């Protein structure tokens, strides 16, 4: 096998330096980059002394260390992302559960079994060390909660008890639904570590304006217009939540 030429080794050193210098601005561990830099400096020295094989070997070691560091960083980023998603999902479920418990009181506790199951699954998820498994359990609890809230909002039990016999009752139900989404705003920002930007603020302000319009319209007994603006308000909140990384399915 032919020995590496000075030019090829020099190019390797230069290319690895360029790649790792750029990586220093990212998520790669500083310790690994420092080790890579030291190996490349040694490779430079070996090249100057015309030790081609040694310089080439040092380049290979530097590149292997860099690749391992990148893979490790990617795994850590993935783990942190999963943990953040789990924390946000759990916070959202707890906020929705609070709303569901209030609705369940009005519904004479007919959905207590489902809500207890949601709480039990949340406890299991919190006790699970495996983030992926915890997300699966939390998602299961969310599905149960979603179905329970659908039942309480639109199912037979709610229809019999409240009947929405007047526009005012239907408007009040939609107001509670709007409140539920407003309650998610602060917790979403905290759990996602997000900062409200201009688009987020515009969406939230639009939601607040539409909410005020709806309340004013309801006072004038214009419930059809009030319902329209409440629905639009809730949609604006959903868009704001989605913008910071929290997608809320329709309930």
C-alpha positions as CSV (number, residue, x, y, z in Angstrom):
1,X,0.0,0.0,0.0
2,X,1.4,3.4,-1.0
3,X,2.2,5.8,1.8
4,X,-0.1,8.8,2.0
5,X,1.3,11.9,0.2
6,X,1.9,15.1,2.1
7,X,-0.8,16.8,0.1
8,X,-3.5,14.3,1.0
9,X,-2.6,14.3,4.7
10,X,-2.5,18.1,4.7
11,X,-6.0,18.2,3.0
12,X,-7.3,15.8,5.6
13,X,-6.1,17.9,8.4
14,X,-7.5,21.1,6.8
15,X,-10.9,19.5,6.1
16,X,-11.3,18.0,9.6
17,X,-10.3,21.3,11.1
18,X,-12.9,23.1,9.0
19,X,-15.7,20.6,9.9
20,X,-14.9,20.5,13.6
21,X,-14.6,24.3,13.8
22,X,-18.1,24.6,12.4
23,X,-19.3,21.9,14.8
24,X,-17.9,23.9,17.8
25,X,-20.9,26.2,17.3
26,X,-23.4,23.4,17.6
27,X,-24.1,20.7,20.1
28,X,-20.9,18.5,19.9
29,X,-19.3,18.1,23.3
30,X,-16.5,20.6,24.0
31,X,-14.3,17.9,25.5
32,X,-14.4,15.8,22.3
33,X,-13.6,18.9,20.2
34,X,-10.7,19.8,22.4
35,X,-9.3,16.2,22.0
36,X,-9.8,16.4,18.2
37,X,-8.0,19.7,18.0
38,X,-5.1,18.3,20.0
39,X,-4.8,15.3,17.7
40,X,-4.9,17.6,14.6
41,X,-2.1,19.8,16.1
42,X,-0.1,16.6,16.6
43,X,-0.8,15.6,13.0
44,X,0.4,19.0,11.8
45,X,3.6,18.5,13.8
46,X,4.1,15.0,12.4
47,X,3.5,16.3,8.9
48,X,6.1,19.0,9.3
49,X,8.6,16.3,10.4
50,X,7.6,14.3,7.3
51,X,6.0,11.5,9.4
52,X,3.2,10.8,6.9
53,X,1.9,7.6,8.4
54,X,1.8,9.0,11.9
55,X,0.0,12.2,10.7
56,X,-2.5,10.1,8.7
57,X,-3.2,7.9,11.7
58,X,-3.7,10.9,14.0
59,X,-6.2,12.3,11.4
60,X,-8.1,9.0,11.5
61,X,-8.2,9.0,15.3
62,X,-9.4,12.6,15.3
63,X,-12.1,11.9,12.8
64,X,-13.4,8.8,14.7
65,X,-13.5,10.7,17.9
66,X,-15.5,13.5,16.2
67,X,-18.0,11.0,14.6
68,X,-18.6,9.3,18.0
69,X,-19.1,12.8,19.6
70,X,-21.6,13.7,17.0
71,X,-23.6,10.5,17.4
72,X,-23.5,10.9,21.2
73,X,-24.7,14.5,20.8
74,X,-27.5,13.4,18.5
75,X,-28.7,10.8,20.9
76,X,-28.6,13.3,23.8
77,X,-30.5,15.8,21.8
78,X,-33.1,13.2,20.9
79,X,-33.5,12.2,24.5
80,X,-33.8,15.8,25.6
81,X,-36.4,16.4,22.9
82,X,-38.4,13.4,24.0
83,X,-38.3,14.5,27.6
84,X,-39.5,18.0,26.7
85,X,-42.3,16.5,24.6
86,X,-43.3,14.3,27.5
87,X,-43.3,17.1,30.0
88,X,-45.4,19.3,27.7
89,X,-47.8,16.5,27.0
90,X,-48.2,15.8,30.7
91,X,-48.7,19.4,31.5
92,X,-51.4,19.7,28.8
93,X,-53.2,16.6,30.1
94,X,-53.2,17.9,33.6
95,X,-54.6,21.3,32.5
96,X,-57.3,19.5,30.5
97,X,-57.9,17.1,33.4
98,X,-58.6,20.1,35.6
99,X,-61.2,21.3,33.2
100,X,-62.7,17.8,32.8
101,X,-63.1,17.4,36.5
102,X,-65.2,20.6,36.7
103,X,-67.3,19.4,33.7
104,X,-67.7,16.1,35.4
105,X,-69.1,17.7,38.6
106,X,-71.8,19.4,36.5
107,X,-72.3,16.0,34.8
108,X,-73.0,14.3,38.2
109,X,-69.7,12.4,38.1
110,X,-70.8,10.1,35.3
111,X,-67.3,10.1,33.8
112,X,-65.4,9.6,37.1
113,X,-64.2,6.2,36.0
114,X,-62.5,7.5,32.9
115,X,-60.9,10.4,34.8
116,X,-59.6,8.1,37.5
117,X,-58.1,6.0,34.8
118,X,-56.4,9.1,33.3
119,X,-54.9,9.9,36.7
120,X,-53.7,6.3,37.2
121,X,-52.0,6.4,33.8
122,X,-50.3,9.7,34.5
123,X,-48.9,8.3,37.8
124,X,-47.6,5.3,35.8
125,X,-46.0,7.6,33.2
126,X,-44.3,9.7,35.9
127,X,-42.9,6.6,37.5
128,X,-41.5,5.1,34.3
129,X,-37.8,5.7,33.6
130,X,-38.1,4.9,29.9
131,X,-39.1,8.1,28.2
132,X,-40.5,6.4,25.1
133,X,-42.7,4.1,27.3
134,X,-43.8,7.1,29.4
135,X,-44.9,9.0,26.3
136,X,-46.9,6.0,25.2
137,X,-48.7,5.8,28.5
138,X,-49.3,9.6,28.6
139,X,-50.7,9.4,25.1
140,X,-53.0,6.6,26.1
141,X,-54.2,8.8,29.0
142,X,-54.7,11.7,26.7
143,X,-56.9,9.6,24.4
144,X,-59.1,8.5,27.3
145,X,-59.4,12.1,28.5
146,X,-60.2,13.3,25.0
147,X,-63.0,10.8,24.7
148,X,-64.3,11.6,28.1
149,X,-64.4,15.3,27.3
150,X,-66.1,14.6,24.0
151,X,-68.7,12.6,25.9
152,X,-69.2,15.4,28.5
153,X,-69.4,18.1,25.9
154,X,-71.4,16.4,23.2
155,X,-72.5,13.0,24.5
156,X,-75.9,11.8,25.6
157,X,-75.3,12.5,29.3
158,X,-74.6,16.2,28.7
159,X,-77.5,16.5,26.3
160,X,-79.9,15.1,28.8
161,X,-78.7,17.1,31.8
162,X,-78.2,20.4,30.1
163,X,-79.9,19.9,26.8
164,X,-78.4,23.2,25.6
165,X,-82.1,24.2,25.5
166,X,-81.1,27.9,25.2
167,X,-78.4,29.7,23.3
168,X,-77.1,31.0,26.6
169,X,-76.3,27.4,27.8
170,X,-74.5,26.5,24.6
171,X,-72.6,29.8,24.7
172,X,-71.5,29.0,28.3
173,X,-70.3,25.6,27.3
174,X,-68.2,27.2,24.5
175,X,-66.8,29.7,26.9
176,X,-65.6,26.9,29.1
177,X,-63.9,25.3,26.1
178,X,-62.2,28.6,25.3
179,X,-61.1,29.0,28.9
180,X,-59.5,25.5,28.7
181,X,-57.3,26.6,25.8
182,X,-56.3,29.9,27.4
183,X,-55.2,27.9,30.5
184,X,-52.7,26.0,28.3
185,X,-50.8,29.1,27.1
186,X,-48.6,29.8,30.1
187,X,-47.8,26.1,30.8
188,X,-46.9,25.5,27.2
189,X,-44.3,28.4,27.2
190,X,-42.8,27.2,30.5
191,X,-42.5,23.5,29.5
192,X,-41.2,24.2,26.0
193,X,-38.8,26.9,27.2
194,X,-40.3,29.1,24.4
195,X,-40.4,32.8,24.3
196,X,-43.4,34.6,22.9
197,X,-42.5,36.2,19.5
198,X,-44.5,38.6,17.4
199,X,-46.6,35.9,15.7
200,X,-47.5,34.3,19.0
201,X,-48.4,37.6,20.5
202,X,-50.6,38.5,17.5
203,X,-52.4,35.2,17.8
204,X,-53.0,35.6,21.6
205,X,-54.1,39.2,21.3
206,X,-56.5,38.2,18.5
207,X,-57.9,35.5,20.7
208,X,-58.4,38.0,23.5
209,X,-60.1,40.5,21.3
210,X,-62.4,37.9,19.8
211,X,-63.2,36.7,23.3
212,X,-64.2,40.2,24.4
213,X,-66.3,40.6,21.3
214,X,-68.1,37.4,22.0
215,X,-68.8,38.4,25.6
216,X,-70.2,41.8,24.4
217,X,-72.4,40.0,21.8
218,X,-73.7,37.6,24.4
219,X,-74.7,40.5,26.7
220,X,-76.8,41.8,23.7
221,X,-78.3,38.3,23.3
222,X,-76.6,38.0,20.0
223,X,-75.4,34.4,20.7
224,X,-74.9,33.4,17.1
225,X,-72.3,36.1,16.7
226,X,-70.9,35.3,20.1
227,X,-70.5,31.6,19.3
228,X,-68.8,32.5,16.0
229,X,-66.2,34.8,17.7
230,X,-65.6,32.3,20.5
231,X,-64.8,29.5,18.0
232,X,-62.5,31.9,16.2
233,X,-60.8,32.9,19.5
234,X,-60.2,29.2,20.4
235,X,-58.7,28.6,16.9
236,X,-56.3,31.6,17.4
237,X,-55.1,30.1,20.7
238,X,-54.6,26.7,19.0
239,X,-52.5,28.4,16.3
240,X,-50.4,30.2,19.0
241,X,-49.8,26.9,20.8
242,X,-48.9,25.2,17.6
243,X,-46.5,28.0,16.8
244,X,-44.5,27.4,20.0
245,X,-44.5,23.6,19.4
246,X,-47.6,22.3,21.2
247,X,-50.2,20.9,18.8
248,X,-53.7,20.4,20.4
249,X,-56.0,18.1,18.6
250,X,-59.7,18.9,18.4
251,X,-61.6,17.8,21.4
